[in-house]
Each structure stands twice: as structure tokens, then as C-alpha cells.
Amino acid sequence: MIFKKIKFKNFKFIFNLTLLASTFLNLVAKSDSLDNQNLKTLKENAPYKIDKNYLEKNQDLDYILDTGDKIQIIINPELPEFNTISLIDINGTINIPRFNRVYVAGLTINELRNVLNEKYEEILNKPDIEIVINSYRPINAYIYGEVESPGLYTLNVIQEKINNDLLQKQKYINNSSYNQKNKFQKFPTIFDIIRKAGGITEYSNIEKIIVTRNNSFSNGGGKIRAEINFAEVIKTGNYENNIRLRDGDYIVIEKSKIPTLGQFSMAMKSNLNPKFISVYVSGRVESPGEKKVTRLSTVQDAIVLSGGTKALKGKINLIRLNQNGELEKLKISSNKRKRGSKNNPYLKDGDIIYIGKSPFNITSEILGEILDPFGQLIQGLSIYEALN
């Protein structure tokens, strides 16, 4: 899988490998990793080669800077007065020595380095600027479609310092000594945002997750799109397709025409989906209240967990907050039905099951209310006669 400009064309890499003088094996494969973007398209019928630039690959070079990123700019290690650490402000600008504030939002590290080299050539001889991201802004990404709670989510980049003195590098920033240890960084992925959105549904088509993201100016700008087979991640543990998220990513999980219960079950085993959800059962059951059930539980399962219904009961109602933020009310037959059917649906977190009263219960209560004044009068007369 690779990201491609939105022109809706299919890209294929064709690799021919000679096994024997008289036998050829043609392998046709689609690249399944964002990382393969830096590999040049190989000529047809050419042997498979890895370009030397692959060894110098760095995802940060294509990272698009914006408000909240803190970057370290080293103009010259021997001229500490030119070196600085800057936080990109709300206006997308940073302050650099001799040139004050400059606009950098929307540029990659490579792009910023190139324009700063050009800028500092006005006052320095052949500057060779180094730029490092000291801390990353939180990632805001959208996820829609077949997840439990679609919407906009904010995920943080986890950054930890490695406590190893041998890995320290001495830097001189703003006339002061700055000791920077190598940092371990964990970036949020497709897995993380699906999990934060409550996991997939029983109708999620995770074999075709569409990710749309911002493209850098150097690569043509605009938007790029990729289709990801995420099923491989939870089926085989092939985390190559569990791509790193970028700020502004737009993720869509399409709906399958039939339930994908096998994938749904694997999602729980892989911790993509929480194993348990909370529902509330009330009304004509023996033990009403909040119940923790597994993600593949149905309405009937929750009723059984609540001790079953009482002898006199009415309709079963399922109340659910749908993806549009509206309350949805479903009337369900009390007869046992196939799991996942209309009358015995799978539960979602926050569902409310209410078992109403039977017509007999309602009639009895109405009669009780009507006869209540007379009952009190008769009871009062009996007490009066007893006292006299």
C-alpha cells in the first residue's frame, strides 16, 4: 500500500526475478507500506534492487510542520548565537536569529532546511543547517464509518528520554550548554485511533480502510489517498499496514454488506476492541441495573444476566444513541431469536434495555388508583367500628 494522488489510478510494481536460465517466476505485488514511497519505481523486467537512499530514509523529513511543534535549528555548531529552539506559534511562525519571525507552517523539515539555507546565504558562507523536531504537536485525526464512536480525535506522540549518557550529544544553544539525550518516540497509528473510537462494529470492512492526508509542497501539495488492508494487522500480526498517523488524516471504514463476526472476534482478541461493554437493564427483570457484557452479547444475553424477566411482562425496548447523536428506540419480540437478528441484536456500549409492564399490570394499577379513595374510606370505617 502506498499513498497516491487522488486521480483514482492503480499503481503496480512489477518485479521479475530470474531463478533458472529456462525458468522465470513473475511476481506481481502491491507495495503495502507508506515507507516504500522513497523507493523509485523500478523499470519493467529489471531485477529487484534497493536504492541506497532507502538506508537514509527518515519519516520526519516528510513530516509537515505546524502550530505546536518545537524545533531545534542548528545553523552552525561553532556559532552558538545562531542556534535556537523555537516553538511554532499560533500564527505558524518561529523566531530565528538575525531574521526575527518567519512563517514555517506547512513546510516539511527538508523544505524548511532548504529555504533557511538560502536565507542564511545572505550573511553566512555555505550554511549547512540541521533541523530536529524536539517535540511534536498532538495529532488531530478524523475517523468515520463503521466504528463505535466516529468523529475527531486527538492523540499525543509519546516521547521518552533514553537514560544513557553515551547517547548524549553536546549542543550549544543561545550561548548556553544544552545536553540533549536521544529520545524514544511512539507515534499514534491506525490501530490507536480505531481503539480510541471504541473499536470496529460487526459490519466493519477493515480489508479496505481509506486514509486521506495532506501532501507536502515538494510532492505536489493537495491530498493523497491510500487503501489499507487492516485485516492483516489483526489476523497475522503484520504491523506494516498499521501506519503512523499524521495531523489532519481523514480515515473512513466502509460498511460490509454482511456481518464480519470473524474479524470482530479477532479485534477483541487483539485488544483493538474492548472485550466488555456496559449496558443498563431495567423494568420487569429480576435483577435490574448496569451489566457488563462481552462485545458479542445480544439483548437476550443481557436479560438472562439480569435474572430473566418476571412472569408478567410487556414489550422489550432497546434504547440506543446512534451515530447522529439521536436516541433510537427499537421494539423487540420477547421470543428467542437468532443472534444478531432484528429481534435479538448485538449490543453496543451504553445501550438501555427496558422491559415494560404487561397489559394486566397496567390494568391492575389503573384499577388500584381508581379504587384507592374507596379503599381508604372502607379501611377508615373498619378502624372506627373497632374502636367503638
Number of C-alpha atoms within 10 A of each C-alpha: 20 19 23 18 18 12 8 9 8 7 14 12 13 19 18 15 15 13 9 8 6 6 9 11 11 12 10 11 12 12 15 18 17 17 17 15 15 14 14 12 12 15 11 10 12 12 12 12 10 10 12 9 11 14 8 9 15 12 12 13 17 18 18 22 24 23 19 16 19 20 20 17 21 23 24 16 15 11 13 17 17 18 23 19 19 18 21 22 17 11 11 18 18 20 16 17 13 10 9 9 12 13 15 21 19 19 20 20 21 17 18 20 19 13 14 19 19 14 13 18 13 10 9 13 9 11 17 16 18 17 17 14 18 16 17 20 17 19 17 16 20 19 22 18 20 23 25 21 21 23 15 15 15 13 18 13 14 14 14 12 11 12 11 9 10 8 12 13 12 12 16 20 20 15 12 10 11 12 13 13 17 16 15 10 13 12 17 20 16 20 21 16 22 23 19 19 21 18 24 25 26 23 20 24 24 25 17 18 19 17 21 21 20 17 20 19 14 11 10 10 12 12 15 19 21 22 19 23 17 21 20 16 18 21 13 8 12 12 13 15 22 23 19 15 22 19 19 14 19 20 25 21 24 18 18 16 9 10 15 16 15 10 21 22 16 15 22 19 13 14 13 22 25 18 16 16 19 16 19 19 22 18 19 22 22 16 18 20 14 15 17 15 19 19 21 20 19 20 27 23 17 21 24 13 17 19 12 16 19 14 10 13 18 21 16 23 20 21 17 19 15 14 15 9 8 9 10 11 14 13 15 19 14 17 9 10 14 11 16 17 10 13 21 21 18 19 25 24 20 14 18 22 27 21 24 18 17 15 13 12 13 13 12 12 12 12 10 13 12 11 11 12 11 12 13 11 10 12 11 11 11 11 10 10 8 7 6 5
